[in-house]
Amino acid sequence: MAFKALVKIIYILVPLLTGGCGLVPNFSGDSMSNAEKAKLYMQMGIRYLDLNILDVAKEKLTLALRLDSGNAEIRGALAAFYERIKDYPAAEDSYEAAVSRAPDNFSIKSNYGRFLCERGHYKQALAMLQDALDQPMNNRQWFALTNLGNCYVLQNDLAHGEEYCRKALALQPDYAPALLEMQKISYQNRQYLSARGFLERYLAVAPQSPESLWYAFQTERALGDGVAAAEYSEQLITSFPASKEAQEIRNVIGK
């Protein structure tokens, strides 16, 4: 789950990174405004979050907020940070503050909707995600579509989950989170060759994750390819030994 959340957060936050995103700010004396400095600190904080250097990420994002407390994107980035450290009340507060300051920001709303759905607040999540999808300036609708698909899957509504994920892929065929979701949906629908195909497409644009390896293992077992299944199980245990998927694999294979 940790990697999955990471992937989603990165795909939501990447559009916020405009221009150079080095780890050291390039302040030009006192010519930069506080808002400009805050944006640079936010970019650094997001980059450190990407690198999983969490103490520095928090430092940079806190500095950014101190310089520009009204910036909704900074609060959205802080929400992602709090998600990473599993401080969910603080994450929700940051998302609420971000949405209140930028009600038309479709990226923030899409990420907040995903967060709400993962917490089990399905009705509120679907409304938030639909609102993000309907924003007139939303030129990356595959974010909200994938999150809508995932939210339906979490409610065991695979038909609607597949519908929205396929819409996302029609707009952005190489969007990794949608491909990963379709791998899962295909497996759950017992469409094992389709699950294998979506994994191949996913791996063309993203690295393996505990979830992708777990479903790959299950898919190959269902297809009767014991060699491939063993390779996936070994890769999962070796690469992600602390993941819940690795523990589930150990329970299945008795290792």
Buried (B, 14 or more C-beta within 10 A) or exposed (E): EBBBBBBBBBBBBEEBBEEEBEEEBEEEEEEBEEEBBBBBBBBBBBBBBBEEBEEBBBBBBBBBBEBBEEBBBBBBBBBBBBBBEEBBEBBBBBBEBBBEBBEBBBBBBBBBBBBBBBEEBBEEBBBBBEBBBEBEEBEBBBBBBBBBBBBBBBBEBBEBBBBBBBBBBEBBEEBBBBBBBBBBBBBBBEBBEBBBBBBEBBBEEBEBBBBBBBBBBBBBBBBEBEEBBBBBBBBBBEBBEEBEBBEBBBEBBEE
